[in-house]
């Protein structure tokens, strides 16, 4: 069951990345990201309210449990990690082709796997080492493809933004498993709906502060903001994708390394969007690079069974 949910989450994430690329075109990044956190919070506020003041949702998958500071401090850290990843990732998404962003983001499972080795004491087998090697080779080849479009991986700050966003995303994935694992298994044991609901609320507050302090005073000297309806779709698809992801992660036997890997399959959807709707260039070479990433994911999957 958790495998099917992981694939569904991956598909939704592919649409999320594509809508994000559309919304960011010639648009201000900070307001788009702030609105994303606002709409995401509005989606979950009714669940928080109904769970705290009524018994309507009690026993359902939408019920949001309650807790004090000893619980919310962990969710607050989750919000900070994710929002930091998003800030770097949104800026990279705006200035880089979707067909480059997707394959680089697809290497996150390798980062999660390495993190799992360090944090949870797992060990790489031969299949997994092949998967890691293919991911490294694909990154090097993607760098070569990028140079044909004037993107030098060594000197392009948006590439560094993207890699840093991916690293923070991998850290967030490992942290999710820790948050929802039971105390008997070395985790905190926080309810998944509580994590998803409240981390959106906290992100809205953080992003609102960033917008007021950094963007608003300089808004007339930077890229102007204009409304795009894909902003709503960004929040909707992300919330559903994350809901499915958290639910899958909470099921017995769910493996963070496998779920994280499958979610990166979202690159197939975003790559198609980049080719068909954004008419990006050098697709044959990038498709080969993407194929290596996906092949590496298959080896990671085989090695993790």
N, C-alpha and C positions, 0 to 999 in steps of 0.2 A: 504493500500500500504506500509506504513512504517513498518508494522509488517512483511510482506513478505521479505522486504529488510533486516530487522534485522535477520531473519532466514538465509538468504543467507550470510550475513556477518559472522554469527556464524560458518557456514560450512567452509567458507574460512579460518577463524581463526584457526579452528581445523587442517587444512592442514599446516597452517603457523607454529603452535606449533610443529607439527611432523617433518617438514623439519628443524626447528631450533634445535631440539634434535639431528637429524642426523648430521647436520653441526658441532655441538659443540662436538661431540664424539672425544675424544683425540685431541682436537684442542684448540688453543688460543682464549679466549673469546673476548678480545678487538678488534683484527683485524676483526673478524666476524661481530661484532656489527658496526664497522666503515664501512665495505663494505656494510652492510645492509643500512646504511644511504646514502652512495654514490649511490647505485643503485636506491634507492627510490627517491633521488633527481633527478637523470637522467630521471626518468619516468615523473616527473612533470616539469622539465625545459622547454620542448617544449611548454607546455600550458602557462607558464609564458611569454615566448618570444612571442608567437603568439598573446596572449591577449594584450600585451603592444605595439607591433609594427604593428599589422594588425587588421582587423575587421572580420577575418575568424570565430573566435569562439564567437563573440558577440551574445548574446541571447541564447547560448547553455549551457548545464550543465557543460561544461568544461572550461568556461570562468573564468579567474582569475582577479578579480577586483584589483585596485591599492589603496594605502593609504600611509600616512606618518608615522612618528615615533609614533604618538598618537594611531595608529592601530597596528603597528609592535611590540610595546613593550608588548602588550597582547599575541601576537603569540610567542614572545621570551620566555615569562614565560611558555607558554604551552610546548615549546620545552624542557625547563629545567626540567619540571615535568615529561614528558614522557621519556626523556633520562635517568633520575635518576631511574625511574621505570624499564626501560629496563636493565640497568647495573646490578641492583640487581637481576632481573628476569632471565637474561641470565646466570649469575653465578649459580643461584639455579637450572636452567634447566640442566646445564652441570652435576652437581653432584647428582641430585636427580632423582628417577624414574619418567617417564612421567605419570604413573598411580597414583602418589602422587601429582605431580605438578598440574595436571588438576583439580582434585576435590578441592584442596585448592584455586586455581584461580577462581573456580566456585562460591566461597563464596563472590566474589566481589559485587554482587548485594545487599547483606546485608549491606556491607560497604557504598555503594552508597545510599541505602535507609536511613541509619542512617544519612549520610551527608545531604540528602535532608530534613530530619527532622530538622537538625540544621540550614541549610542555607536558605531553602525555607519555613520553618515553617509548614511542613506537620506533620500529626499525624498518628501513627500506629493504625490500627484496629486489631481485634482479628485474622483474617486470616494472616495478616502480622506478628503478634507476633509469631504465630505457625511456619511460615516460618523461622523466625530468630532463634527460638529454635531448629528447625531441622538442620539448618546450624551449630549451635554450637555443637549439639550432633554428627553430622557427622564429624566435625573436631576432636572431642575427640576420636571417633572410628577410624578415620584415623591415629591418633597418636598411637593407639594400634596396628594397622596393620603395621605401620612403624617400630615399635620395633622388629617385627619378621624378618625384614631385616637389623637390626642393626642400625636403624635410631631413635635416641632419640630426640623427638621434643623439649624437654626442653634444651638440650645441643648441638644440631646440628645447627651450624651457618647458614647453607644453608636454613634451615627452616625459620629462622629469616629473611634471605635475601628475601625469597619467600613471607613471610607475609608483609614485608615492601614494596616489589614491588606491591603487591596487594593493599595495602593502597594508594600508590601513583597513581596506576591505577584508583582507585575509585575517588580520588581527581581530576584526569584528566577528568574523565567522567562528574563530576559535573561542572568543569570549561568549558567543551565543550558546555554545555547547556547555560552557562552564556555568552560565546563568541558569540554564534549565535542567542540568544534571542534578540528580538528588544528592543531598548531603552525604549519603552513604557511598555515593560514587565520586565524591570529591567536588561536588558542585554546590550551587546556592539553592537550587530547587525553586526558582521563581516561575510562576505561571506564565505561559507564553503570551496570553492576551494582555496580561499586565505589562510585560516587557514592550510589546508592540504598541499598545495604546499610549503608555506614558512616555516612551522615548520620542514619539512624535510630538507630544505636547512640549517636552523639554527642548526639542530641536527648534520648535517654533519660537520659543522665548529667546534662545541663543541667536537664531538667525535674525530675529527682529532687532536685537541689539546691534548685530553686525551691520544691518542695513541702515539703521539710524545713525550709527557712529561713523561708518566708513563710506557708504554709498550716497546717502542723502545729501551730505554737505558738498559732494563733488559731482552730483548727478548731471549738472549742466556742462561739465567738462569731459564727461565720459560718454560711452555708448548709450543712447537714449533707450528707455524702456517702452515697448509697445505690447499691447495685449494680444495674446494668441490662445485660441481655445485648446490647443494641445497641452497647455499648462494644466488644465483640469484632467486630461487623459493621463498625463505623467503621474499625478497623484493617485488616480484611480487604479491604474495598472500596477503601480509600485505597491500600493497597499494590499491588493489582492495577491500579488506575487509573494510578498513578505508574509502575509497571513498563511498561505499555503506552505511556505517554507518553514515557518515556525511550527506549524501543525505537524509537518513531516518530521521535523527535528525532535518533537516531543514524543513520537511514537516509539514503542519498544524496539530495540535493535537498530534504530536509525544511526547511521555513521556520518559524521560531519564531513569527512574527507570525500565520501561518495556523493553526498548531497551537494556539496560545494562544487564538485567537478561537473555534475549534471547541470547545475544552474548556469555554468559557463557555456553550456550548449546554446544559450540565448544568442550567442554570436552568429549563429546561422540565420536567425531572423533579422538581426540588425544588418548583417552583411548583405542580405537580399534587398533590404530597404536602401542601403547605400548604393547598390548597383542599379536598382530599378527606379527609385524615386529621386535620389540625389545625384545620379549620373556621375559617380566618382570614377577615377581613372585607374589604369594599371591593374585591372581586376584579375587577369590571368595569373600574374605573379603572386598577388595577394591571396588568391584562392588556393594556390599551392601551399603558401605559408599557413593558411588557415587549416588546410588538410593535415599538415604536420601537427598543428596544435591538437586537432581532434583525434588524430592517431595517438598522440601522447596521452590524451585523456582515456582512450581505450586501454592502453597499457597500464595506466594508473588504476583503472577499474578492475582489470584482470588481477593485478597485484594486490588489490585490496579485498578480494573475495575470500 
